[in-house]
């Protein structure tokens, strides 16, 4: 199949103590859809990030430097960097 760009949204809720717990990743058809979903979720989640990455799903090989489309709230590393 080869490399393709995937668009994902990862939301976070309260975990144990002061930690964050990741919810299930949402796969989107476009970067714009990922950004819109992340914006909507940001009102009800502690943190949310939307990003695009190049991936070869058959090999399980994902780009180590995704393109951040949107981020808000409390996020774990590496998303918490400015």
C-alpha positions in Angstrom: 0.0 0.0 0.0 2.9 2.4 0.7 3.1 5.6 2.7 0.0 7.8 3.2 -0.9 10.7 5.4 -3.2 10.0 8.3 -5.2 12.6 10.3 -5.8 11.9 13.9 -7.4 13.4 17.0 -6.2 12.4 20.5 -8.2 13.7 23.5 -7.3 13.4 27.2 -9.4 13.1 30.3 -8.4 13.0 34.0 -6.4 10.0 35.0 -5.0 8.8 38.3 -3.7 11.6 40.5 -2.8 14.5 38.3 -2.2 12.3 35.3 -3.9 12.4 32.0 -5.7 9.4 30.4 -5.8 9.1 26.6 -9.2 8.4 25.0 -9.5 6.3 21.9 -7.8 8.0 18.9 -10.2 9.4 16.2 -9.2 8.8 12.6 -10.3 11.6 10.2 -10.6 11.8 6.4 -8.9 15.2 6.2 -6.8 17.6 8.2 -9.7 20.1 8.3 -12.0 17.4 9.7 -9.4 16.6 12.4 -9.0 20.2 13.3 -12.8 20.8 13.6 -13.3 17.7 15.8 -10.4 18.7 18.1 -11.9 22.2 18.5 -15.3 20.7 19.4 -13.7 18.3 21.9 -11.6 21.0 23.5 -14.7 22.3 25.4 -15.3 19.0 27.2 -11.8 17.4 27.6 -8.8 18.4 29.7 -6.7 18.4 26.5 -6.9 17.6 22.8 -4.5 17.5 19.9 -5.1 17.0 16.2 -2.2 16.1 14.0 -1.3 14.6 10.6 1.5 12.1 10.1 3.0 10.1 7.3 2.5 6.4 7.8 2.9 2.9 6.3 0.2 1.1 8.2 1.2 -2.3 6.7 4.7 -2.0 8.3 3.5 -0.1 11.4 5.9 2.7 10.5 4.8 6.2 11.5 6.4 9.6 11.1 8.2 10.7 14.3 7.5 14.3 13.7 3.7 14.8 13.1 2.3 18.1 11.9 0.2 19.6 14.7 -3.1 21.0 13.3 -4.7 22.1 16.7 -3.9 21.7 20.4 -5.6 22.9 23.5 -5.6 22.3 27.2 -3.3 20.0 29.2 -1.2 17.7 27.1 1.5 15.1 27.8 5.0 15.3 26.1 5.7 15.9 23.3 2.5 17.8 22.7 2.9 20.0 25.7 5.8 21.9 24.1 5.1 25.4 22.7 
